[in-house]
C-alpha cells in the first residue's frame, strides 16, 4: 500500500520570499513543489493568499504579475478560510493575526507548517497537542533530504 504524501503548509512569508528571491530555503521549497514529487504535497490557506495579494498590491504592485504567473506552478492545495468557531479553538496558541494560519494548517491536515516568522510561531513549537510540526524553511529542507533519500531507495 502506498504511503500518504507528506503535506507541507506554507506561510505567506515563505511564498513571498521564495517567489522574489532566487536563493535560499524558501525558493528551494517552491522549486521542489514545482517538480511534483509523489511523496510531498503543498498547501496554503485562502487567508494566506489574501494576505500575500494585499501586501503585494500595496507594497510591490509591479511584482504582482510575477506572483500571478508563478503561483499556479506550485500546485498548492488552498485551504478555505477558517470559521470563527475554528479560530476561537486556537486563540492563545500564537498571536491573534496568525491564528487563522495555524487553523488553516490544522484544517488542511498538514504534517508541517513552514514559516519564517520566528517571533510569533516560535512559541507554537512548545504545544505538544498539535499534530503538525512548525519548522523554518531550513529545518524543513533537512527533513526533505531524508524524504527524498527514502523515495530514491524504494
C-alpha positions in Angstrom: 0.0 0.0 0.0 1.4 3.4 -1.0 2.2 5.9 1.8 0.3 9.1 2.0 2.5 12.0 0.8 3.8 14.4 3.4 1.8 17.6 3.4 3.6 20.9 4.0 1.6 24.1 4.7 3.4 27.3 3.5 3.0 30.5 5.4 2.8 33.7 3.4 6.3 34.8 4.1 7.7 31.6 2.7 5.8 32.0 -0.6 6.7 35.7 -0.9 10.4 35.1 -0.1 10.6 32.1 -2.4 9.0 33.9 -5.4 11.1 37.0 -5.1 14.5 35.6 -4.3 16.4 33.1 -6.5 18.3 31.9 -3.4 17.6 30.5 0.0 15.5 27.8 1.5 12.1 29.3 0.7 13.0 29.3 -3.1 14.2 25.7 -2.9 11.0 24.6 -1.3 8.9 26.3 -4.0 11.1 24.7 -6.7 10.6 21.3 -5.0 6.9 21.7 -5.2 7.0 22.6 -8.8 8.8 19.3 -9.5 5.6 17.5 -8.4 7.2 14.7 -6.4 4.7 12.0 -5.4 5.9 11.9 -1.8 5.2 15.6 -1.0 2.3 17.9 -1.5 2.0 21.6 -0.6 -0.8 23.7 0.8 -1.5 27.2 1.9 -4.6 28.9 3.1 -7.0 31.3 1.4 -6.2 33.6 4.4 -2.5 33.5 3.3 -3.4 34.2 -0.3 -5.4 37.2 0.7 -2.5 38.4 2.9 0.0 37.9 0.1 -2.0 39.7 -2.5 -2.9 42.6 -0.3 0.7 43.1 0.6 2.0 42.8 -2.9 -0.6 45.2 -4.3 0.2 47.7 -1.6 3.9 47.4 -1.3 5.1 46.0 -4.6 2.4 46.4 -7.2 5.0 45.9 -10.1 5.7 42.4 -8.7 2.1 41.3 -8.7 2.1 39.9 -12.3 5.2 37.8 -11.4 3.3 36.3 -8.4 0.2 35.6 -10.6 2.4 33.9 -13.2 4.4 31.8 -10.8 1.9 30.9 -8.1 -0.1 28.3 -10.1 3.1 26.3 -10.8 3.3 25.5 -7.1 0.3 23.2 -7.3 -0.8 24.2 -3.8 -4.0 23.0 -2.2 -5.7 26.1 -1.0 -7.4 25.6 2.4 -10.7 27.5 2.8 -10.9 30.4 5.3 -11.4 29.1 8.9 -14.6 29.8 10.6 -14.9 32.0 13.7 -15.5 28.8 15.8 -12.4 27.1 14.4 -10.3 30.2 15.2 -11.7 30.5 18.7 -10.5 27.0 19.5 -6.8 28.1 18.9 -6.8 31.5 20.4 -3.8 31.9 22.7 -1.6 29.5 20.7 0.1 32.3 18.8 -0.6 36.0 18.0 -4.2 36.6 17.0 -3.2 37.6 13.5 -1.5 34.3 13.0 -4.2 32.0 14.4 -6.0 31.7 11.0 -2.7 30.5 9.5 -2.4 27.8 12.2 -6.1 26.8 11.9 -5.7 26.6 8.1 -2.7 24.3 8.5 -4.5 22.1 11.1 -7.7 22.1 9.0 -5.7 21.0 5.9 -4.2 18.1 7.8 -0.6 19.4 7.2 2.3 17.5 8.7 4.4 20.6 8.7 3.8 24.3 8.9 6.7 26.0 7.3 7.2 29.7 8.3 9.9 32.2 8.5 8.0 34.0 11.3 10.3 33.3 14.3 8.7 35.7 16.7 5.1 34.6 16.5 5.4 31.0 15.7 8.4 30.0 18.0 6.0 29.6 21.0 3.9 27.2 19.0 6.7 24.6 19.0 6.1 24.1 22.7 2.5 22.9 22.1 2.6 19.1 22.1 -1.1 18.8 21.4 -0.7 19.9 17.8 -0.5 17.1 15.2 1.8 19.2 13.0 5.4 20.4 13.4 6.3 24.1 13.0 9.6 24.5 11.1 11.5 27.2 9.4 12.4 26.6 5.8 15.9 25.4 6.5 14.7 22.9 9.1 12.3 21.5 6.6 14.9 21.1 3.9 16.8 18.7 6.3 13.6 16.7 6.5 13.1 16.8 2.8 16.5 15.4 2.2 15.6 12.3 4.2 12.2 12.0 2.4 14.0 12.2 -1.0 16.6 9.6 0.1 13.8 7.2 1.2 11.9 7.8 -2.0 15.1 7.0 -4.1 15.7 3.8 -2.2 12.1 2.4 -2.7 
